[in-house]
Amino acid sequence: MDEDVRKAAARNNAEWCDVVCGSHGVAGWFDADAWSTPRRSPTWYPDAVTLRPGVDADALLARIDAGPGASVKDSFSDLDLSGYGFKVLFDAQWIHRRPTDPQAGRLLSRVTTARGLAAWAAAHGGGDLFRPAVLADPRVRVLARYDDRGEVVGGAVVSGDGVLGVSNLFAGTGGPDEIWRGVLATLPGLPLVGYESGPDLTPALEAGFTAVAPLRVWLHSPPQPR
C-alpha cells in the first residue's frame, strides 16, 4: 500500500511541476520512468521527477540539461548521482492523509485572479514563479488565508484530480498548524499527499498525515574554487 501511495504522490508532484514549468513556457513530458524537461526548469523546481523505482541514471540524465544547476527529484531515494557531479540537496518524506470526516478549521479562500495571485505569491516569497496560467488549470487550487485588512497571511496549493497534492504551504504569525487545518476544512473527505522535510514535517504529521517513505533531491553544483 505504501508503495502505491508513494507512486501516486510522485506522479501528483510531477504533474504540479509540469503545470508550473508550462506556465513559464517550458514543456515537459512523461513516460513510465519519469517526468522531465529538456530545458532548465524555473527556480525551486526539478528538471526531472522519477515515477518508479530502479530508473537508469544515465538514461534519466540524458533527458535533461544535466549541467550545473540541474536538479532531480529522486522519488524513491534509490539513485546515486554523486558520480555525475550531483550532491544531495535535501532528504524529505512523502506524506499521506486518508479521506476522513470534515475537520474543524477556518476555511481558506480560493485565489481566482491574476492580481490575487500576485499578492499570494508576494506573501509566499515566490514572486514571479507563480504565473496566472496556473489558475486556468482546473486541477489547481491556490488557497489563501487573509487577515482583517485583506492581506494574505498564509496559504497553500492543492493540485491534482483523484488524489490531491498539498504543496507550497506557508504561514505568517498564525503558524503552519492553522493553515494545515484550513486545508483539511476546505477540502474535506479527500485523499491528500505531499512531501515535507525537517521542522516542516511535524505540523503535517500533527494534522493527521502519515510519513510514507523517503525521497531525495539532487542538485548539480558547479565546481568549487580551490
Helices and strands as residue ranges (DSSP letters): H 2-23, E 29-30, E 34-36, E 48-50, H 57-61, E 71-74, G 82-84, E 86-97, E 109-110, H 114-124, G 127-129, G 132-136, E 140-146, E 152-159, E 164-171, H 176-186, E 192-196, G 198-200, H 201-206, E 210-220
